[in-house]
Amino acid sequence: MLRSIIARIVDYSTRQRWVVLGTALVLTVLAALYAGSHFAIDTDIDHLISTDLPWRKHEIEFDRTFPQRGELILIVVEASTPENAQQATNALVAKLSDRKDVLKSARVSGGGEFFARNGLLYLSKEDVANAMKGLSAAQPLLGTLATDPSLRGILDGLLLVTTGVQRGQVQLDDLTRPFTLASDTLDRVIAGQPASFSWRELVNGKPAEKRELRRFIEARPILDFSALEPGKAASDAIRQAAADLRLAEDYGARVRLTGPIPLSDEEYATLKESAPVDILLTLGAVIVILWLALQSARLILACFISLIVGLVATAALGLLMVGALNLISVAFAVLFIGLGVDFGIQFSVRYRAERHEVDDLLPALHNTGHNVGAQLTLAAAAVAAGFFAFLPTDYRGLSELGLIAGSGMVIAFVTSVTLLPALVSLFNPPGEPHELGYKALAPVDRFMERHRIAIVVATLAVAVLGSPLLYFLRFDFNVVNMRSPNSESVAAYLELKRDANAGVNSIYILAPSLADADERAKRIGKLPEVSEVMTLSSFVPADQDEKLTLIHRAAAALNPSINPQRSRASMTLNPGGDSSRTRPPPSDAENVNFLNKAVTALKQLTNEEKGPGAAAARRLADLLSQLAKADQAARARAEAAFVPSLKVAMQDLRDGLKAARVTLETLPADLKRDWVAEDGRAMIEVLPKGDPDDNEVMRKFASAVLAIEPTATGSPVSLQESGRTVVRAFIEAGVFALLSITVLLWIVLRRFSDVLLTLVPLLLAGAVTLEICVLIDLPLNFANIIALPLLLGVGVAFKIYYVMAWRAGQTSLLQSSLTRAVFFSAMTTVTAFGSLWNSHHPGMSSMGKLLSLSLLCTLAAAVLFQPALMGPPRDKKKAVRA
């Protein structure tokens, strides 16, 4: 009955081809207009997974309570010195505060006036005591630098140091590092290279750590979710501001953007960059393969037109059903081209075979519809079932892809039995003088017939012996690995991820109140997987009385020296106290004079001296002498290298000596908003212990916290739970696809043995595919796992073609036109998926790799294993040679 129905549809389409063609044209135009006017992409990755899941509800509730932590652009400012990083950051924040058109806000993360004033209170008592002791000992030098923050003042301070050496107050070897740091900077100055001296490194007595050279700015952009890159306008404004401020030239600063918005934007930009190329490559390759398969320009044109009409119709229907495409469903175009053309190739190759038998256009088309209709219908239904199996899952992105692609398979089938026959009858390709198929494969057919048992046993043995490899099959839960590591946002994110204190790997918990948060924090902090737990109370320093006593004592002694402007009133009582008055900027002649004085003083120290201090002093003297003899521009570069960072360091010192008692009430308002919501609920931040790059470490960390705080959220939890959701979605989709295809096969084939003959090669291909994944180290991930349920739908089509040909009594299947059709159909599909392999997007590329691998395995199973498994036709009387 099915054959008869398809044959009648083909007959109608050929007799009434102008009606069919006119209807197709009108529908295509309408579909193109609709798709063009309603095309939209939802770039919010949070919409990819159902919001009904418990962990997603916790995530949404946390984001609703603390919205400032979401939709964020994290600006990473890195410079050659801590002072330059600070200056560049402050300048950029000030500049961005004027861009209210693209930014809601921009602020320094963990910075601001409060921490500049009270930063010393967050050190240990021992560190505070040592710091104050060192500052007190350096009071004369600090006074000199404060009253004359210039190149002259720095040289004057150097003279003061040399005097201390001469008096035995300072050991020359103790100055090795300061002299070396100064010399290294002067080397770059004299060579005309970018140079900056860090006074903080000098005071700390060690090179600055990576975190000291880095500052963060939290920018909240105004997003446009109707655009492919919602945060692009804000990101462009930030980069332009950095360029306008000459941060790279003046501060040696590098500005990078990361965080949720740039990560998402760059991912879609990568897709946008590669998608047109992928589609064009796919279409080009499909045309080449169509030529090899059909060798008729008229048939190729008919197939190509049918394919494009189906693609436009699928795009319009998909947008009508889902409203906007997402990261997953946008792949429907490549999938449609790769899979939809299968029906056209099957119909066209069969038409060529029928045209060879009956050299008359319309009877050949009728016979094609009658002989291939059932196979195409069952194959299309199976492929659509494989896609529709995605619908019940919680992975919304995949569910929408299943809906669109499944509908596309129905459209592709309909166009293949209506529009394609109408086009073929219109173009009227010439007859086929030669038989189709591969007669050269006759020896292989005979070999498979004679040794079918050995082939079946050997193939199953290889799959079974390789099954232990499945134990080593990996699933990469880290979605960042699906993104290009060369993109700015990903590179910055990966770098921050390695820093346990950067907060990238933190877990967050909502507590009813701050008091409750503090109690929970104590309990969570006892977990061996946790390194630190923070609440708002963590910002109230311990041992403040002792620390403040030390700081205020030092401030009383140092303030007259480091605040010369404030000491002017005393000058009327002490006219000799000119050292407390800020000196006017020096002339170049004064700078040269002090350079020469410093050279002389240093040389006096090193007349007969040996050791590292003397060597460092000689080197510094030589460089200062060169600077004195150089042009004024060189001395201006030296001033720029040493003086701005000195002013920053002196201001930080003045601010730090103003520390005051910190309580919950005196904490900054924006800091309190970050940790306690308006309704009183408080946030707990939990940091992991161990290597944050180790997925197993992060999994154990998330599991340990979730065990005692089930409502916890954050990146480690989201990665783990989304991984479970996606894996569960694909298992469900696989089961649904297998069940639906099995039921469908049973309805059509009516024999359980024939159903097994269809499914066993398919399952074998799936097992071998996964085993090869282990051998080539291709882990499964959120993107490429789509290949597995698709394998059921796509692979079963090939198996159906062979089973139904076998049931019809056909033998020597490798020589048949069916194998020709299956081979070239598979090649078009592999080519389509191979274009994904070529994608710049790692996730799409991995999807293309696994899809191509799975398709090659299922093709081999269909062509080489299934004929041996089926054996000779069940009804010997019906047996016919291909």
N, C-alpha and C positions, 0 to 999 in steps of 0.2 A: 504493500500500500504506500509506504514511504517513497519507494522508488517511483511509483506512478505519480505521486503528488509532485515530486521535484521535477519529473519529466514534463508534466503539464505546465508547471510554472515556467520552465525553460522554453517550452513551445509558445506560450503566451508572450513571453518577453521577446522572442525572435519575430513572431508575427506582428506584434504591436510595438515594434522597437521605438518608433517615434513617440508613442505615448510614454513608454518607460524612460526614454532619454529626456523627454521634456519634463516629466515629473522629477527625475533625478536632478536636472539642471535647476529647476525652481527650488527644490528642497536644499540643494547645495548653496545656492545664492542666499537663501534665507538663513541657513545655518552659518554661513560665513559672516553675514551681517550681524547675527546674534552673537557669535563668538567674538567678533571684533569689538562690538560695543559693550559686551559684558565680561570681557577677559579680565580676570583678577587673580592675584596670587596672595594667599594669606601667609605672610612671612612670620607670624607668631608661632614659634616652635612649641609653645605651651599648648597649642591647640591640637597637637598631633596625637595626644593620648587622652582618653576619656577623663572628664572631670569628676566622674562618679566613683572613682577608685578612692579608697580611704587615704592612701598616701598623697594623692593629688589634692584631696580636700584639705589635708594638713598644710600642704605647700601653698595652696590658694589662701587659706586663712592667715598664714604667716605673712604672705605678701600683702594681704589686705591690711593687716595690723601695722606692718612696717613697709609702706609702699616705697619709701626712699631707697630701699636696698635693691629694688628691682628696676628694670628699664634703665640701666646705668651704663654710662661710658666711663671706664676707668682710664684716666690719662696717666701714663707712667713717664715720669721725667727723670732722666739719668744724666749725670754730668761727671766731669773729671774730678771734682772736689765736692765735699758736702756743702760748702758755701755757695758754689755755683749752682748746685741743684736747688738750693733754697731760694736763691735770687731768681733763677729761671721760673721756678714754680710760682713764686709770688707775683712775678710780672705777668705770667700767663693767666692766673686767676683774675687779676685786675682787668686784664684785657677782655676776658670772657664774660665778665660781669655786665658788659655793655651789650651782649648778644642775646637779649631777651626774645628775639624773633625765632631763635632756634634752640635756646637752652632755657630750661626752667630755673636752673641754679648751677653753680660751680663753686666748690669749696675744697680746701686742702684737707686731705684725709689724715686724721690723727695729728693735726697741726693747729695753728692758730695761736692767739695771744695767751690763752690759758696755759697751754703746755710749754710755751716759750718762757713763761714766768715761773711755772712750778715744776719744770722738768727735773730739777735736782732732787725733788722729794721722792721721785720714783726710783732713785738709785738706792743701793744698800747704805747703811750707816757708815760702813768702812769706806765705801767709795766717796761718799760725801765728805768725810773727814780728810781723806787724802787729797781730794780736789781743793778743799778750802786751804789746806796746808800749802799746797803748791801755789795757789793764787797769792797767798800772803807773802811767800818767799819771793814771788815775782813782782811785788808791788812797785818797786822803782821802774822796772821795765814797762809795766802796764801804764804807769803814769806818763812815761815818755811817749809811748805809742798813742795814748789817749789825747794828749795835748798836741800831738803832731802826726795825725794819721796820713802820712805821705811817704814818698820814697826817702826823703830827708829824715823823717822821724824814725823810719825803720833802720836807716844807717846809724842814726844817733843811738838807737837802742842797741845796735851791734857794738858800737863803741863802748857802751855801758857794760856789755857782757865781757868784752876784752879786758876792761878795767877790773872786773870781778875775777877774771883768770889771773891777772897780774897780782892781785891782792891775795890770791889763794882761796877766795870764796867759792870758786867754781873750778872743777878739774877740766882741763882741755879735752880729754878723751870723752867727757860727758857731753861735749858739744858736737861729737862726730855726726850724729843723726841730723840735728838742726842744720849744720853747715852743709851736709850732703843734700838735704831736701832743697835748700836755697840754691845750691850749685846746679842741681838737676833742672830747676826752674829757669835759672839764668842761661843754661846751655840752650834751652829751647827758645828763650827770648832772643839771644844773640843770633841764633840760626834762623830767626824769623818765623818760627813755628808757633802754633797756639800754645799758650802756657798759662798756668794758674797755680798759685801757691796756696796750700791748705793750712791755715793756722790751727784748725781742729786736729788735723793729723799730728801737727807739731806738739800740741798740748797733750793729746792722748798717748803719744809715744809709740804709735804703731800705725801701719797703713789703714786707711779707711776700709771698712767692710762694705760688701756690695749693698747691703741695706742702707748704709749711711750715705751712699752716693745716689740713692733713689728716693723720689718723692712721689706721692700719689695725689691726684686731683679727682674728685668724684663729680662728674657732670651728669645732670639729668636732662636728656634731650627732649624736645618736642617731636614726637614720632608721627610718621605718616604711613599707616599700615596698608594703605592702598598702593604704595610703591613697593618695588622689588626690594629696595634697601631703605627701610623706614627711617633709619638714623643717619642717612648719607649727608643730609644738609648740615646736621650738627657736627658730624665728623669732619666734613670739609671746612666748616667754620673754625674748628679747633686747629686743624693743620695750617690754615691760612693765618690764624693769629700767631702761631709759633713762627711761621716764616716772616711775618711782618715785624715781630719783635727781635728777629735775628738771634734766636736762642742758640742755634748751632754755632754761629760765628762768634757771638759775644761771650757765651758761657760754655761752649763746648758741650751743649746739652742735646740729647736725643729725646724726642717726644714720640711715644708709641701709644696706640689706643687698643684697649682690650675690654673685656667685660661682656655681658650678655648681648648688648646691641652690636658692637663691632664684630663679635664672633658670628652672629647671625647674618649681618650685612655682608661680610666678606664671603660667607658660605654661599649666599645667593648670588653674589657677584661672580663667584667662580662658576656657578651653574649657568648664569647668564652668558658668561664668556664662552663656555664650552658647548652649551646646548645647540646653538645654530650650526656650529661645525659638526657636532655629532649627528644632527638630523641630515645635513647635507651629505656627509660621508655615507650615512646609511642609505639615503635615497640613491646616491651614485652607485654604491655597491649593489643595491637591489636591482638597478637597471642592468648592470653588467651580468649579474647572475641570471636575471630573466632572459637576457640574450642567449646565454649559454644553455639555458633550459629550453627555451622556446624557439630560438633562431628564426624569429619572424617579427619584423618591426611592427606589423599590424597587431599581432597578438600582444606584444610587449606594451604597445600604446594602450590597448584595451585594458590590460591588467593594471597599468599605471594609473589610468584615469579612474578605474574602479577603486584603487587603493586610496587615491587622494580624496575622492568623494566620501569614502568611508571614514577617513581621518577627520575631515571637516565636520561631518555629521557627528562623530564621536566627541569631538571637542565641544560642539554646541550642546549636545545632550549632557555631557559631563558638567559643564558650567551651569546648565539649567538645574541639574540634580543637586550639586554640592555648593553652588554659589561662587566658590573660589578654589583654585587648585592649591595644593600644599607641596612641601618638599618632596614627599613620596609620590603623590598622585601626578605631579608634573611629568613623571617618567612614562606616562601612558602613551605619549606620541611615539617614542622609540619602540615600546612594546607592541603597539598596534602595527607599526610598519613591519616589525620582525615577525609577528604572529599572524596578522591579518592577511598578509600576502600568501600565506600557506594555502588558503582555500582557492585563491586565484590560480596558483601554480598547479594544484591538484586538478582543477577543472580544465585548465588550458592544456596540460600535458595529456590528460585523458582525451580531450577533444582532438589533439593531433593524432593520437593512436586510432581513434574512431574514424577520423578523416582519411587515414591510410586504408582502413578497411572499406569504407564507403566514401567515395570521392564526390560527396554531395554535401553542401554546407548545412542545410536544415536537418536532414536525417542524422548527420554526424553530431550536431548539437543535441538533438533529441536523445540519441543513444548515450551521449555523454551524461546528460541529466539523469537518464534512467540507470546507468551503470555506476555513476559516482555519487549520486544524490544521497543515498543512505549513509555511505561512509562520511561524506562531508557533514551531513546533519548530525550524526553521532559524534564526530570529532569536534564540531563547533560547540555542541552541547557540553561535551566533556571539558573543553578548554574554558568555556564560560563558567561551568560549575567550579573549576579550579579557582577562578577569580572570585566568583560570588561567595566562595567559602570564607573569604576574608571579612565578609559583612558582619558577622556576629561578634567579632573580636573587639577588645578594648583599645586596640591600636588604631585610633581614628584615621591617621594618615594612610595606613594600609587598607583600612576598610573602605575609604573613599577611592583608593586606587582600584580595589577589587570591583567596586560598583561601576566605575568608568570603563575599566578594561574589559570586564565581563560584558557590559553592554556593547562595547566596541566589537567584541567577537561575534555577537549576534548581528550587528550591522555589517561586519565583514562577510559573514555567511550570506546574508540577504543580498548584498550587492554582487556576490559571486554567482548567485543563481538567477539574478534578474538583470542587473545592469551589465555585467560582463557578457552574458550571452547576447544581449541586445547590441553591444558594441562589436562583438565578434561578427554578428550577422551584418552589421553596417559596414565594417571594414573588409569583410569577406577575404580572409587570408587565403593564399593559394593552397592547393592540395598537398598531401604528404606522400612523396614518392617512395620514401624509405620507412622501414619499421623503426619504431622507437625502442628504447631499452639498451641494454649493454650485453650484446651477444658475446663479447670477449670474456664475460664473467661465467660463461657456461661451465668451464672446468671447476670453478669454485662452487657452483651449484651442485655439480655431480659429487664433488668431494664432501660437501655438507650432507648430501643425501646418504652417502656411504658411511660417514663417520659421525652421524648426528648424535649418537649416544655419547661418544667420546667428547664431542664439542660441548654438550650440555654439562657433562660431569666436570670437565676441565674448567669451564667458566664458573660453575657454582663453587668448585674447589678454590679457585683464585679468590672469589668474593668471601668465602668462609674463612680461608687462611688469613685474609687481610682484615678480618673483623676485629682482631685485637687492637688495630690501629685506631678504631673509633674511641677507645678509652682516652686517647691523647688528643682528640678533637677539642679545639679551644673555641671559646666564645669571648670575643673582646667586648667587654661592657663599656669601655671608655669611648664615649661618642667623639671626644676630641681627636682620637686616632682616625676618625673618618673624615677629618678636615685637613687641608693642606698645611703641613708644618712650616711651609715657606711664607705663609701669609703673616702679616704683622701681628694681628690680634692673637693668632694661635701661638706664634713664637713667644710673644710676651706672656701669654697665659701659661704655657708650659714652663717658662722660667720662673714665674711666680708660684706655680704649683710645687716646685721643688723647695720653696721656702715655707717651712711649717708655720711661720708667724704671719704669712701674708693674708691668711683668712680664706684662701681659695678652697681649702679642704675642710673648712669648718662645718660643724653640724649646729643647727639652731633649734631651740626649744622655747615654746611659749609657756610662761608660768602665770598664775592668776595675779600675783603681786611680786614686788621686789623681795619681800621677806621670804616668800615661798621659793623664789628663784635662788636665793642665797642658800636655803636649806637643800634644795635639789642639787645645787652646784657642789656642795660638800660630798654628797653621795656619789655623784657622777665622777668626781675627781679621784675617787678610789679605784676606778677601773684601770687595769693595767694597759689598756689600749689608748688611754687618754693622757695627754701631756699637760694640758692646762684647761681650766674652766673659768670663764669670765662672766660677770654680770656688771651692772652699773656700779655696784659696791666695790668692784675691783679697782676703780679709779680713785678711791680714797686711800692715799698712801699709808703705810704702816710706819710706826716710830717717828711721827712727825715732830714731837717735842724736841727730841735729841737733834734731829736734822735741822729744824728751824733755828735752834740755838747756835749751831755751827755756822749756818748760812748768815744769820744776822750779825754774828760776831765778825765774820769776815767782811760783810758789807759795811759795817761801821768803820773798819780800818781802810777799806779799798775805795769807798765812794768818793772821798775828796780827790783821789788820784784819777779815777776813771770817769769822773763827771766834772771836767774842768770848768765848763760853763756855769755850773752851779756854785763854784767857789769864788766867783768874781767879787762878791760882797766882802770877802775877807781880804781882798787885795788892798783896800784902802787902809786896812790896819797893818798889812804886811806887804809893803811895796816891793820887797825882794822876792815875793812869791810868784814870779813870772812863769814858773813852771806849771802853775795851775791855769794859766790862760791858754786857750787854743791859739796856736800860731797860724799866721796866714800861709797860704800855699807857697811853696818854694819856687824860685826861678830855676832855670836849667843850670845856671852857673852855680847856684847853691848845691844842687844835686851833684854836680861834678866835683865840687869842693869836698862834700861829705863822702863821695865815693873814694876819692884819693886818701882822705883821712882813714877810712875803713881799711883800705889796702895797706897803708903804713902800719896801722895797729895790728893787723893780722900777721904781717911779716915780722913784726917785733916779737910776736908770740912764738914764732916757729923758727927762730934763728938756729938753735941747736937741738930743738925738740924732735923726737921721733914718735912713732905710734900713729894710730888711726886718726886721733884728733888733730895732730899736726898736719897730716896728709890732707885731711878735709879742709883745714884752714888755708893751706897753700893753694889748693884748687879754687876755693872761694875767692881768695885774694886775686888770683890770676883772672878769674871771670869778672870781678868787679873792676879790675884795671882795664880789661877789654871794653867793658860797658862805659867807663869814663872816657875812653878814646873814641868811642863810636859816635854816630850822629845823634841828634836830639830825638829822632823817631824811635831809636832803640831804647832810649831811657824812658820814653813815653810808654813803650810796650812793657818795660819792666814795672813801671808805675801801675799799669793796668793789670799786671799779673799778681802783684803783691797787695796793693792798697784796697781794692773793693772787698776782697775776702777779709782783710783786716777789719774794715768797718763793720762787716757782718758779724765777725767774731766778737768785737768789742760790744756791739749792741746786744748780742746774745748774752754776754757776760753781765751787762747792766740789767737786762731783763731777769736773768736767773737769780740775781741777788735780791730780787724783789719778792721772792717766794712768800706766800702767806698760807695759813692753815686751810686745808681743803676738806670740805664736808660734802655730803650729798646735796645740801642746799646751795653750796657755792659752785658746784660743777656747772659748766656752760649749758645754756638752754638747748642748743642743738645737739650736744652730746647726750643730754638726758632724753631728748626725743628719739635718739637713735637706739636707746636701750629700754625705755619705758614708754608705752603708748598712752594716749590720752585717757583711755579707760582704766589705766592702772596696771594692765598686763605688762609683764617684764620679759625681756629676752635673756636667754642663756646661750653663750657661745662656747662650743666644745672643740678643742683642737686635738688632732691625732698625734700619737706617738709612733715613730718608725718612719720608714721611707714612704713619702706620699706618692711616689711614682709606682709603687708596688700595688697592683690591683687587689692582691690578696690581703695586704695590710689594710687597705681602705675598706675592703669588704668586712673584715673582722671588726674594724673600728665601728662601722655603721651598725653591724649586728649587735655588738656589745651595748651601744647606746640605745638602740631600739628595744632591746630586751627589758630595759628599765624605764625607758621613755618612749612609748609607742607613737607618740605624736611628733617625734623629732622630724626635722626636715633639713634641707641643705644639700649641697652637691653630692657628698658620698651616699646619702640616703636616696636621692633622686636617681643617681646612676644605678644603684643596686635594684631599686624597686622598678624603675623603668625597664631595666634589663629583664627582670622577672616577667613584667607585663608583656614585653615584646616576645620573649621566648614562649610564654604561655599562649600568646596570640597566634604565633606560628604553629605551635603544636595543635591548637584548636583548629586552625585553618587547614592544616594537613589532614587531621582526622575528618573534618567536615568534607574536604575535597575527596578523600579516599572513599568515604561512605557514599557520597552523592554520585561519584563516578561508578562505584560498584553497583549501586542500585540502577543507575542509568544503563550500564552494560547488561545487567540481568534482564531489564525490561526489553532491551533490543535483541540480545543474543539468545536468551532463554535457556542457556546451558551454563551450569556452574563451571564446568571444565573450560569452556571458552572464555569465561570471565577470568579464570586463573591464567589462561594462556595470554591474556592481555595485561594482567596486573603483575605477574611474576617478573617478566623482563623489566617492567617499570620499576619495581622495588629493587631489583638487582642493580639497575642503573643508578638509583639513588644511593645505595650502599657503596658502590664503587666510587661514585662522585665524592662522598665524604671521606673515603679512605685515601683518595688522591689528594684531597685537601690537606690531610695530615702530612703526606709525603712531600708536598710542595710548600708546606708551612703557610697555608691560606686559612686564617681563622675566620669563623663566622662572626658577623657583626649585625648591627641593627639594619643595615642597608642590604647586604648581600644575602641574608637569610631568606629574602623574598624568593630566591631561586628554588627553594625546596618545595613549597606548595605549588609553585608554577610548574615545576618538573612533572608533577602529577597530571596537571591539565594539558600541558604541551606534549609531554611524552606519550600520554595515552592516545593522542591523535594518531601518531605513527603506528602504534600497536594495533589500533582499530583498523587502519587501512589494510595491514597485513592479515589480521584475523579474518576480516570479511572477504578478502581475496581468497584466502585459504578455504573458507567455508563455501565459496563459490566454486571450488575445485581447481583453483589456479596453482600450478606448480612452477618450479624454476623461477622463483620470485626475484632472485638477484638480476636476472636478465630482463625483467619486465619493465614496462613503462612506469609501473608503480614505484619501483626503486628509483628510477630517474626523477620522478616527481618528489618522492620523499627526500632524496639526496639534495636536490636544489632548494626545496622548501627549507630543509635544515640549514643549508648554507646561507639563505637570506636571513634566517633567524639568528644564526651565529654572527653574521655580519652586523646585524642591528645591535646585538648585545656587545659585540666587539667594539662598536663605536663608543659604548659606555665605558669599556675598558680603557679607551683612549682619553677619557674625560680627565680634566685637571682636578676634579673633585675626587678625593680618595675614596669616599663612600660609594659614589657612582662607579668609579673604576673597579672597586672590589665586587660590586654587583655585576658588572659586565664580565669579570673574570669567572665568577662562580656560575653565572647563567650560561656562558659559553661552554665551560667545562661540563656542566650537567647536561647540556643539549648534545654535546659530542658523545657523552656516555650513553644517553638514551638513544641516539641515532645508531651507535654501534650495537646496542642491545636489540634494536628493532631489525636491523639489516643482517646481522651476523648470528645473533643468538636465537631470536624468535623463530625464524624458519626451521632451525634445527630442533627447537623445542616442540613445534607443532607437528613436524614430520609430514608424511604423505597425507593428502586429503582424506577426510573421514569417509566420504562416498567416492569410491574408486571410479564409479561410472561417470562422475561429474568432472574427473580430473582432465585438465587441459593444460597444454604447455603455453607458457607466456609468449 
